[in-house]
Amino acid sequence: PDLTGHEKFGLGNVKYNISRIHVTAVELPSASISLLPGSGIKLVIGNASLTIDMNWNIRTWMFKDSGRGTVHISKVFVTAIFSTPLDNAGPTSIALTSCQTTSGDVDIKLNGKT
Protein backbone atom coordinates (compact mmCIF):
# COMPACT_ATOMS: atom_id res chain seq x y z
CA PRO A 1 0.00 0.00 0.00
CA ASP A 2 0.98 3.64 -0.49
CA LEU A 3 2.38 5.61 2.45
CA THR A 4 0.90 9.09 2.87
CA GLY A 5 1.27 11.53 5.71
CA HIS A 6 2.70 14.76 7.02
CA GLU A 7 5.38 15.83 9.46
CA LYS A 8 5.87 19.18 11.15
CA PHE A 9 9.30 20.73 10.60
CA GLY A 10 10.32 24.21 11.67
CA LEU A 11 8.00 26.71 9.98
CA GLY A 12 5.49 24.33 8.45
CA ASN A 13 4.27 20.91 7.49
CA VAL A 14 5.82 18.58 4.96
CA LYS A 15 3.29 16.39 3.17
CA TYR A 16 4.62 13.21 1.60
CA ASN A 17 3.41 10.32 -0.50
CA ILE A 18 5.33 7.14 -1.30
CA SER A 19 3.60 5.08 -3.96
CA ARG A 20 4.15 2.19 -6.38
CA ILE A 21 6.23 0.37 -3.79
CA HIS A 22 7.79 -2.77 -5.30
CA VAL A 23 10.15 -5.26 -3.71
CA THR A 24 12.65 -5.89 -6.50
CA ALA A 25 15.15 -8.18 -4.76
CA VAL A 26 15.34 -10.40 -1.69
CA GLU A 27 18.46 -12.35 -0.72
CA LEU A 28 18.44 -14.96 2.04
CA PRO A 29 22.00 -16.34 2.04
CA SER A 30 21.57 -18.02 5.42
CA ALA A 31 18.20 -19.37 6.54
CA SER A 32 17.26 -22.31 8.71
CA ILE A 33 14.15 -23.84 10.23
CA SER A 34 14.25 -26.15 13.24
CA LEU A 35 11.66 -27.93 15.35
CA LEU A 36 11.52 -27.00 19.04
CA PRO A 37 10.47 -29.41 21.78
CA GLY A 38 6.91 -28.70 22.84
CA SER A 39 5.42 -28.09 19.36
CA GLY A 40 7.26 -25.02 18.14
CA ILE A 41 9.21 -23.95 15.08
CA LYS A 42 12.25 -21.64 15.04
CA LEU A 43 13.12 -19.66 11.92
CA VAL A 44 16.54 -17.99 11.71
CA ILE A 45 17.53 -15.74 8.80
CA GLY A 46 21.04 -14.29 8.71
CA ASN A 47 22.67 -11.58 6.62
CA ALA A 48 19.62 -11.05 4.42
CA SER A 49 19.03 -8.06 2.14
CA LEU A 50 16.05 -6.37 0.52
CA THR A 51 15.73 -3.82 -2.28
CA ILE A 52 12.61 -1.69 -2.75
CA ASP A 53 11.79 0.71 -5.63
CA MET A 54 9.16 3.43 -5.28
CA ASN A 55 7.80 6.78 -6.42
CA TRP A 56 7.91 9.65 -3.95
CA ASN A 57 6.66 13.22 -3.72
CA ILE A 58 6.79 15.89 -1.06
CA ARG A 59 5.08 19.25 -0.74
CA THR A 60 5.67 22.16 1.62
CA TRP A 61 4.36 25.71 1.64
CA MET A 62 7.54 26.72 -0.19
CA PHE A 63 8.16 23.97 -2.78
CA LYS A 64 7.18 20.57 -4.11
CA ASP A 65 9.26 17.80 -5.64
CA SER A 66 8.84 14.21 -6.81
CA GLY A 67 10.80 11.36 -8.32
CA ARG A 68 11.81 7.72 -8.04
CA GLY A 69 13.68 6.12 -5.18
CA THR A 70 15.46 2.94 -4.19
CA VAL A 71 15.95 1.63 -0.66
CA HIS A 72 18.46 -1.15 -0.03
CA ILE A 73 18.45 -2.75 3.42
CA SER A 74 21.28 -5.15 4.22
CA LYS A 75 22.71 -7.12 7.13
CA VAL A 76 19.20 -8.11 8.21
CA PHE A 77 18.94 -10.77 10.92
CA VAL A 78 15.62 -12.34 11.99
CA THR A 79 14.82 -14.90 14.65
CA ALA A 80 11.17 -15.94 14.90
CA ILE A 81 9.48 -18.54 17.09
CA PHE A 82 6.12 -19.99 16.00
CA SER A 83 3.86 -22.11 18.18
CA THR A 84 1.91 -24.95 16.64
CA PRO A 85 -0.64 -26.31 19.12
CA LEU A 86 -1.28 -30.03 18.77
CA ASP A 87 -4.75 -30.29 20.31
CA ASN A 88 -6.56 -32.08 17.44
CA ALA A 89 -9.50 -29.71 17.99
CA GLY A 90 -9.97 -28.29 14.53
CA PRO A 91 -7.68 -27.15 11.75
CA THR A 92 -3.95 -26.82 12.36
CA SER A 93 -2.98 -23.33 13.42
CA ILE A 94 0.28 -21.45 13.75
CA ALA A 95 0.96 -18.35 15.81
CA LEU A 96 3.98 -16.05 16.03
CA THR A 97 5.22 -16.25 19.62
CA SER A 98 8.35 -14.10 19.39
CA CYS A 99 10.28 -12.18 16.76
CA GLN A 100 13.58 -10.30 16.91
CA THR A 101 14.92 -8.35 13.94
CA THR A 102 17.98 -6.18 13.39
CA SER A 103 19.29 -4.44 10.30
CA GLY A 104 22.78 -3.12 9.74
CA ASP A 105 22.76 -0.80 6.73
CA VAL A 106 20.08 1.23 4.97
CA ASP A 107 20.97 2.97 1.70
CA ILE A 108 18.39 5.41 0.29
CA LYS A 109 18.73 6.93 -3.19
CA LEU A 110 16.24 9.55 -4.35
CA ASN A 111 16.13 10.80 -7.94
CA GLY A 112 14.14 13.93 -8.69
CA LYS A 113 11.45 14.46 -11.34
CA THR A 114 9.88 11.27 -12.63
Beta strands, then each sheet from edge to edge (+ up, - down):
strand 1: 3-9
strand 2: 12-27
strand 3: 30-36
strand 4: 40-59
strand 5: 64-83
strand 6: 95-102
strand 7: 105-112
sheet 1: 1+ 2- 4+ 3-
sheet 2: 1+ 2- 4+ 5- 6+
sheet 3: 1+ 2- 4+ 5- 7+
end
